[in-house]
């Protein structure tokens, strides 16, 4: 019908011989897009939300909601002019040579559904709706989706770059978000999710962190992320210091990108291996199945969640203590945000409210740094 392409390669249209029609799939052929121009589809999805709200969930994460509904006139996507050489193998596909916000993604009609979903959520009181979004201008997309009467917040990929970020790039992303979308609760920050390598691995490699310092670095990353304004998403395993599972073989992979580009690129399965609960159990207590979807990483088994509970100085106990302290700090709960100028080794900012002013400093280097006459050890945070 037009030139739209799938995220995973090939056309976004497939022929259904039974219906004698093409159907749209932004992702896999087995994942057809629903027709949100059909009121019955909209009502069915709203009823699905009601089902979970009635069961007591606190909110919904709406995956790739910027792909929910396209321009129903189906114009062609425009080409990317003078594209830069792609950094990642999957970005070499023709999909990434098109401007998708032209017609395929981030279309205004999506907000008709977000408004209806918000009405349903508001019937239940304290419900949080968070959308995963991306686009040619990710902050502008976040701003659109979190306008009054739509989603409560969104998170985007500005801090989720595949190979990690230098401190100057982190500062720039956070500053731009604060300037354009404000320092309230509309933006959700994340350093890891199911689409990129785990934070301690990719950020650790980017900042040349020695392996013996990974635990300190992981705790500091969590402290940094959850000291920012807005809301936060922690990915399972960050509270345990899980590294990326980069030892998967080709026959173990499930992600289409990894299967296609192995061994140059393992795809996203490296961050999707099962949660490890108990050392020594089959599949680390995750499943009693003969073979789970992906194998448990043996390094994760040694860091299993139930094993770290109560263990002094474990990543879990340090993270737990951090969140308990964070809850007692009014400035971190609902304070203004002001970035402090520092060198490349540090990220520092001030959170302020009527009750408190708190300076937050994070050392991304292997050497002790100084700010305002105060020493900040390697891979540690300081609050004063």
Buried (B, 14 or more C-beta within 10 A) or exposed (E): EBBBBBBBBEBBBBEEEEEEEBBBBBBEBEEBBBEBEEEEEBEEBBEEBBEBBEEEEEBBBBEBBBBBBBBEEBEEBEEEEEEEEEEEBBBEBEBBBBBBBBBBBBBEEBBBBBBBBBEBBEEBEEBBBBBBBBBEBBBBBBBBBBEEEBBBBBBBBBBBBBEBBBBEBBBBBBEEBBEEBBBEBBBBBBBBBEBBBBBBBBBBEBBEBEEEBBBBBBBBBBBBBBBBBBBBBBBBBBBBBBBBBEEBEEEBBEBBBBBBBBEEBBBBBBBBBBBBBBBEBEBBBBBEEEEBEBBBBEBBBEBBBBBBEEEEEBBBBBBBEBEEEBEEBBBBEBBEBBBBEBEEBBBBBBBBBEEBBBBBBBBBBBEEBEBEEEEBEBBBBBBE
